[in-house]
Amino acid sequence: MIKFLSNKFIPNFPEFNGSNWLIRFPLAIIFIQQGLDKLPFNSSAAEIYGLSPLVWIMVIVSELLAGIGLLFGGVLRLFGFLVWFGDLLTRFSGSIIVAIILGVIIISKPDSLLEIILYDHIHVMLCCGGLFFALRGNRVK
């Protein structure tokens, strides 16, 4: 029965080749926005989280570059220009996103993994989005 249904209905589904933008664009905008919200640089904001000013500057730059890199990597793929560089840029931006979000989760000092999954679902989803692009790069539809 299941084989009959899958053979009959699945081939009729249209292919949507721009679906990666449904994840890429909001993820990039979130990171660009978070980086811009930390400007102008204020060392007292770093002290609130127990970070040095140098680390805080690295966080700001990393958030901005991750968002811009994720968008730019997709645009390079879209136009077919330097496709290999766009793939590398997308993977690198995804890796930066994962590193930033894992840092945020670690700084929040959760009691257990279950607490992270149940109560910090926004960061878990952002981390999964970053992992998706870090692992797949531009080899998405």
C-alpha positions in Angstrom: 0.0 0.0 0.0 2.8 2.4 1.0 4.8 1.6 -2.1 1.7 2.2 -4.3 1.1 5.6 -2.7 4.7 6.7 -2.9 5.0 5.6 -6.6 1.7 7.4 -7.5 2.1 10.7 -5.6 5.7 11.5 -5.0 6.8 11.7 -8.6 4.1 14.3 -9.1 5.5 16.7 -6.5 7.2 19.7 -8.1 10.9 20.3 -7.5 11.6 23.5 -5.6 15.2 24.5 -6.2 15.3 27.6 -4.0 14.4 25.9 -0.7 17.8 26.5 0.8 17.0 30.2 0.8 14.1 29.6 3.2 16.8 28.6 5.8 19.7 30.7 4.6 18.1 34.1 4.5 16.6 34.2 8.0 19.7 32.6 9.5 21.9 35.2 7.9 19.7 38.1 8.9 19.6 36.9 12.5 23.4 36.9 12.7 23.8 40.2 10.9 21.3 41.8 13.2 22.9 40.4 16.3 26.3 41.7 15.2 24.9 45.1 14.4 23.1 45.3 17.8 26.5 45.0 19.5 27.8 48.1 17.7 29.2 50.6 18.6 31.6 48.6 20.7 31.2 48.8 24.4 33.5 46.9 26.7 31.0 47.0 29.6 28.7 44.8 27.4 31.5 42.2 27.3 31.9 42.3 31.0 28.2 41.4 31.6 28.9 38.0 29.9 32.3 37.6 31.6 34.2 38.1 28.3 37.3 40.1 27.5 36.9 43.0 25.1 39.1 41.2 22.5 36.7 38.2 22.6 33.7 40.5 22.3 35.2 42.2 19.2 35.8 38.7 17.7 32.1 37.8 18.5 30.9 41.0 16.7 33.1 40.4 13.7 32.3 36.7 13.5 28.5 37.3 13.7 28.7 39.9 10.9 31.0 37.8 8.7 28.9 34.6 9.2 25.7 36.3 8.1 27.3 38.1 5.2 29.3 35.0 4.1 26.2 32.8 4.2 24.3 35.2 1.9 27.3 35.9 -0.4 28.1 32.2 -0.7 24.5 31.5 -1.8 24.6 34.4 -4.3 27.8 33.0 -5.8 26.1 29.7 -6.3 23.0 31.3 -7.7 24.9 33.2 -10.4 27.3 30.3 -11.1 30.4 32.5 -10.4 33.2 31.0 -8.4 31.0 28.1 -7.3 33.8 26.4 -5.4 34.5 29.6 -3.4 30.8 30.0 -2.6 30.6 26.5 -1.3 33.7 27.0 0.8 32.3 30.3 2.1 29.0 28.8 3.0 30.6 25.9 4.9 32.9 28.3 6.7 30.0 30.6 7.6 28.0 27.6 8.9 31.0 26.5 11.0 31.3 30.0 12.5 27.5 30.0 13.3 27.9 26.7 15.1 30.9 27.9 17.1 29.1 31.1 18.1 26.0 29.3 19.2 27.9 26.7 21.1 29.7 29.5 22.9 26.4 31.1 23.8 25.1 27.8 25.2 28.3 27.2 27.2 28.3 30.7 28.6 24.7 30.2 29.8 26.0 27.4 32.0 23.1 24.9 31.6 22.6 22.2 34.2 22.1 19.4 31.7 21.7 18.6 28.1 18.0 18.1 28.7 17.7 21.7 29.9 19.3 22.9 26.7 17.0 20.9 24.5 13.8 21.8 26.5 14.4 25.5 27.3 17.0 26.8 24.9 15.3 25.6 21.7 16.1 28.9 19.8 19.8 28.3 20.1 19.4 24.6 19.3 17.6 25.5 16.1 20.2 28.2 15.1 22.9 25.6 15.8 21.2 23.1 13.6 20.9 25.6 10.8 24.6 26.4 11.0 25.4 22.7 11.1 23.2 22.2 7.9 25.3 24.7 6.0 28.6 23.6 7.5 28.0 20.0 6.4 26.2 20.6 3.1 27.6 23.8 1.9 26.0 24.9 -1.4 25.2 21.3 -2.3 21.6 22.0 -1.5 18.5 22.5 -3.6 
